[in-house]
Amino acid sequence: MGTSYNSKRKRRIHNLLEQMPRTAPPGKKTYKDVRTKLDLLKALDTLSLRDRTVLKLTFGVDCDGEHTSEEIASKLDLTPTEAEEIKVRALATLANEVHDLRETYNAIQ
């Protein structure tokens, strides 16, 4: 049987990342930097739109800086407590997803 497209794609990405230097001069990306960013982007895609939005606002990703739970609640029509609960749950999900992605990368080496 042939290798699946996703498996080939993962191997190609892994091979490209392996070719990157492990250390880099200031301002340059390393293998670890790029791999971590790829892992995070893939993991973010597994979250619901609301969870993803809360995290992006919390950490200032693709917006005008970091936001407090109160600011997020106001923007998303939530209570600050709900915004905080979503953040905590989304971070836990994100951590699990990144761990799973790392295990997948290690398995195809």
C-alpha positions as a Markdown table, in Angstrom:
| # | Residue | x | y | z |
|---|---|---|---|---|
| 1 | Met | 0.0 | 0.0 | 0.0 |
| 2 | Gly | 1.2 | 3.6 | -0.7 |
| 3 | Thr | 2.0 | 6.2 | 1.9 |
| 4 | Ser | -0.8 | 8.6 | 2.5 |
| 5 | Tyr | -0.5 | 12.2 | 1.3 |
| 6 | Asn | -0.6 | 13.6 | 4.9 |
| 7 | Ser | 2.2 | 11.3 | 5.9 |
| 8 | Lys | 4.4 | 12.4 | 3.0 |
| 9 | Arg | 3.6 | 16.0 | 3.7 |
| 10 | Lys | 4.6 | 15.6 | 7.3 |
| 11 | Arg | 7.9 | 14.0 | 6.3 |
| 12 | Arg | 8.6 | 16.8 | 3.9 |
| 13 | Ile | 7.9 | 19.4 | 6.5 |
| 14 | His | 10.1 | 17.5 | 9.0 |
| 15 | Asn | 12.9 | 17.2 | 6.5 |
| 16 | Leu | 12.8 | 20.9 | 5.7 |
| 17 | Leu | 12.9 | 21.8 | 9.4 |
| 18 | Glu | 15.8 | 19.4 | 9.9 |
| 19 | Gln | 17.8 | 21.3 | 7.4 |
| 20 | Met | 17.5 | 24.5 | 9.4 |
| 21 | Pro | 20.3 | 25.4 | 11.8 |
| 22 | Arg | 19.8 | 24.5 | 15.4 |
| 23 | Thr | 21.2 | 27.8 | 16.5 |
| 24 | Ala | 20.9 | 31.1 | 14.7 |
| 25 | Pro | 22.3 | 34.6 | 15.0 |
| 26 | Pro | 20.1 | 37.2 | 16.8 |
| 27 | Gly | 16.9 | 37.9 | 14.8 |
| 28 | Lys | 17.0 | 34.7 | 12.8 |
| 29 | Lys | 14.7 | 31.7 | 13.2 |
| 30 | Thr | 16.0 | 28.3 | 14.3 |
| 31 | Tyr | 14.5 | 24.9 | 13.7 |
| 32 | Lys | 13.0 | 24.9 | 17.1 |
| 33 | Asp | 11.4 | 28.3 | 16.6 |
| 34 | Val | 9.8 | 27.3 | 13.4 |
| 35 | Arg | 8.7 | 23.9 | 14.6 |
| 36 | Thr | 7.1 | 25.4 | 17.7 |
| 37 | Lys | 5.3 | 28.0 | 15.6 |
| 38 | Leu | 4.0 | 25.3 | 13.2 |
| 39 | Asp | 2.9 | 23.2 | 16.2 |
| 40 | Leu | 1.0 | 26.1 | 17.7 |
| 41 | Leu | -0.7 | 27.1 | 14.4 |
| 42 | Lys | -1.9 | 23.6 | 13.8 |
| 43 | Ala | -3.0 | 23.3 | 17.4 |
| 44 | Leu | -4.9 | 26.6 | 17.2 |
| 45 | Asp | -6.8 | 25.3 | 14.2 |
| 46 | Thr | -8.3 | 22.5 | 16.4 |
| 47 | Leu | -9.9 | 25.1 | 18.8 |
| 48 | Ser | -13.3 | 26.6 | 18.3 |
| 49 | Leu | -13.5 | 30.1 | 16.9 |
| 50 | Arg | -14.4 | 31.5 | 20.3 |
| 51 | Asp | -11.6 | 29.7 | 22.1 |
| 52 | Arg | -9.1 | 30.8 | 19.4 |
| 53 | Thr | -10.3 | 34.4 | 19.6 |
| 54 | Val | -10.0 | 34.5 | 23.4 |
| 55 | Leu | -6.4 | 33.2 | 23.2 |
| 56 | Lys | -5.4 | 35.6 | 20.4 |
| 57 | Leu | -6.8 | 38.5 | 22.3 |
| 58 | Thr | -5.2 | 37.3 | 25.6 |
| 59 | Phe | -1.7 | 37.1 | 24.0 |
| 60 | Gly | -2.0 | 39.9 | 21.5 |
| 61 | Val | -1.8 | 37.7 | 18.4 |
| 62 | Asp | -3.1 | 39.4 | 15.2 |
| 63 | Cys | -4.5 | 42.3 | 17.2 |
| 64 | Asp | -3.5 | 45.6 | 18.9 |
| 65 | Gly | -1.8 | 44.1 | 21.9 |
| 66 | Glu | -2.7 | 41.9 | 24.9 |
| 67 | His | -6.2 | 42.2 | 26.4 |
| 68 | Thr | -7.4 | 41.6 | 29.9 |
| 69 | Ser | -10.3 | 39.2 | 30.7 |
| 70 | Glu | -12.5 | 42.2 | 31.2 |
| 71 | Glu | -11.7 | 43.6 | 27.8 |
| 72 | Ile | -12.1 | 40.2 | 26.1 |
| 73 | Ala | -15.5 | 39.8 | 27.9 |
| 74 | Ser | -16.6 | 43.2 | 26.7 |
| 75 | Lys | -15.6 | 42.4 | 23.0 |
| 76 | Leu | -17.2 | 38.9 | 23.0 |
| 77 | Asp | -20.3 | 39.6 | 25.1 |
| 78 | Leu | -19.1 | 37.4 | 28.0 |
| 79 | Thr | -18.5 | 37.9 | 31.7 |
| 80 | Pro | -14.9 | 38.2 | 32.7 |
| 81 | Thr | -15.2 | 34.9 | 34.6 |
| 82 | Glu | -16.4 | 33.2 | 31.4 |
| 83 | Ala | -13.5 | 34.7 | 29.4 |
| 84 | Glu | -11.0 | 33.4 | 32.0 |
| 85 | Glu | -12.6 | 29.9 | 32.0 |
| 86 | Ile | -12.4 | 29.8 | 28.2 |
| 87 | Lys | -8.8 | 30.9 | 28.3 |
| 88 | Val | -7.8 | 28.2 | 30.8 |
| 89 | Arg | -9.7 | 25.5 | 28.9 |
| 90 | Ala | -8.3 | 26.5 | 25.6 |
| 91 | Leu | -4.7 | 26.6 | 26.9 |
| 92 | Ala | -5.1 | 23.1 | 28.3 |
| 93 | Thr | -6.5 | 21.9 | 24.9 |
| 94 | Leu | -3.6 | 23.7 | 23.1 |
| 95 | Ala | -1.0 | 22.0 | 25.4 |
| 96 | Asn | -2.5 | 18.6 | 24.6 |
| 97 | Glu | -2.6 | 19.2 | 20.9 |
| 98 | Val | 1.0 | 20.5 | 20.8 |
| 99 | His | 2.1 | 17.4 | 22.7 |
| 100 | Asp | 0.2 | 15.1 | 20.3 |
| 101 | Leu | 1.8 | 16.9 | 17.3 |
| 102 | Arg | 5.3 | 16.5 | 18.8 |
| 103 | Glu | 4.7 | 12.8 | 19.2 |
| 104 | Thr | 3.6 | 12.6 | 15.6 |
| 105 | Tyr | 6.8 | 14.4 | 14.4 |
| 106 | Asn | 8.9 | 12.1 | 16.5 |
| 107 | Ala | 7.2 | 9.0 | 15.2 |
| 108 | Ile | 8.0 | 9.8 | 11.6 |
| 109 | Gln | 11.7 | 10.4 | 12.2 |
